[in-house]
């Protein structure tokens, strides 16, 4: 019984740490930041490769937000508000 409560506490602690970390990173304007990252990689604005780079970053951001949402749901025990 004790082993399950330790695992549960670790999961909960991990979810809280994840949420705290994400809260620090969620305030930026993704589009402008992505353009800067792609330009810093040497890609030329207006080209297909540049657009693909931005779209890839946007997709990664959406996937990360989905993981965050799932972690929040798990931390709440799977209940939705």
C-alpha positions in Angstrom: 0.0 0.0 0.0 2.8 2.4 0.9 4.5 1.8 -2.5 1.3 3.0 -4.4 1.1 6.2 -2.3 4.8 7.0 -3.0 4.3 6.5 -6.7 1.2 8.7 -6.6 3.0 11.4 -4.8 5.9 11.3 -7.3 3.5 11.6 -10.2 1.6 14.5 -8.6 4.9 16.2 -7.8 6.1 15.7 -11.4 2.8 17.1 -12.8 3.1 20.2 -10.5 6.7 20.7 -11.6 5.7 20.4 -15.3 2.9 22.9 -14.8 5.2 25.4 -13.1 7.8 25.1 -15.8 5.2 25.5 -18.6 3.7 28.5 -16.9 7.0 30.3 -17.3 7.2 29.6 -21.0 3.6 30.2 -22.1 3.7 34.0 -22.2 5.5 34.5 -25.5 4.2 35.3 -28.9 5.0 32.1 -30.8 4.8 33.4 -34.3 7.3 36.2 -33.9 9.6 34.0 -31.9 9.4 31.2 -34.5 10.3 33.6 -37.3 13.3 34.8 -35.3 14.4 31.2 -34.7 14.1 30.2 -38.3 15.9 33.4 -39.5 18.7 32.6 -37.0 19.0 29.2 -38.7 19.9 31.1 -41.9 16.5 30.6 -43.6 15.3 33.4 -45.8 11.9 35.0 -44.9 9.3 34.4 -47.7 10.7 31.1 -48.9 9.0 27.8 -48.6 11.6 26.4 -46.3 11.2 29.4 -44.0 7.4 28.9 -43.9 7.9 25.1 -43.3 10.2 26.0 -40.4 7.6 28.2 -38.8 4.8 25.7 -39.3 7.0 23.0 -37.7 7.5 25.1 -34.7 3.8 25.9 -34.5 3.0 22.2 -34.7 5.5 21.4 -31.9 3.9 24.1 -29.8 0.4 22.7 -30.3 1.6 19.2 -29.4 3.3 20.6 -26.2 0.1 22.4 -25.2 -1.8 19.1 -25.7 0.7 17.3 -23.5 0.2 20.0 -20.9 -3.5 19.7 -21.0 -3.3 16.0 -20.6 -0.9 16.4 -17.6 -3.3 18.8 -16.0 -6.2 16.3 -16.5 -4.1 13.5 -15.0 -3.2 15.7 -12.0 -6.9 16.3 -11.4 -7.5 12.6 -11.5 -9.0 12.7 -15.0 -11.9 15.0 -14.2 -12.9 17.9 -16.3 -14.1 21.3 -15.0 
